[in-house]
Amino acid sequence: MSCTAKGSELARTVEALISPGKGILAADESTGTAGKRLESVGLPNTEDNRRALRELLFTADGVEKFISGVILYEETLFQASSKGTPLTKELADRGIVPGIKVDIGTVALVGSPRELYTQGLDNLRQRCDKYYAAGARFAKWRAVITIDTAAGLPSPAGVRSAAAGLAAYAKVCQEAGLVPIVEPEVLADGPHGIDDCEAVTHEVLSVVFRELAIAKVQLETILLKPNMIVPGSKGPAATPDAVAAATLRVLRRTVPPAVPGIMFLSGGQSEEEATKHLELINKLGGSPWYVSFSYGRALQASALKAWSGDAANAAAAQAVFIQRAEANSQAALAK
Ligand code: 13P
């Protein structure tokens, strides 16, 4: 495919992903993380259980009204439904764009072992070509930033290596015809307050966009997946209005208007919190970007519980999932 043809395909994929009232379902838990989720409802971490949960979500009646894309783990990209249909076809038949997580997880950063460095750049181009051939049209790479103000974290080196990794990944994806979701997640673990999250996220996003510019990533065909500005899980609480105001303030100060969409991660917020915050951010309005969701836990938690591995509960679990997806769709529309 020529460069121009690839560029217009990237633009079409972005357009589809940011359709008004729609957001992304993150169903790309690694096998280990999927195991933790299944274990929480008493299920063993078998390939069949992982497939069954994902099939239930992807085939829920009306899912395509609220979900524009699904981020898959490599196993799911090549997996078939209980009826033998490839799961990517189940999505594509509903007009939902299949995406793929292309990072391969984190390791301790050399020189600052409490910080994490995301791996997966080796052979990334070959893997992207394989994923494109299997039907993926967008990708995700998650960089992780830890806040511990007393210990001076994040370190400048930690932020810089996270941002440089995201930029290198994004450039490779665009060359391979995959829209890169750039996800620098400032973790909410710890006792820090909302102000620390704001200051660190501001710094991280500033450095990320500097690195994207250095790597000549085309901003018009990326999506940003940031954390919202929230206090640490053991920090002093903040009101939903304060979260929304701080989140929009940081994004306005750091994210160029050329970026078409901001699709938040939920990062351990409850389902209701994640929806409420998205609604309030959109009600503040005036954003140059489409602002929506790319939630994992905040779309799946209740559905997983309702299902709990029993096929007899599948329809009820699908209804719960659709309820969450619709509520977030309304929030994306500032309703
Ligand atoms: P959460 O919404 O559960 O944070 O997951 C989104 C995601 O894709 C994290 O990488």
Residues whose N, C-alpha, C, O or C-beta is under 5 A from the ligand:
A	BS01	13P	A26 R142 L265 S266 G267 G268 S294 Y295 G296 R297 A298
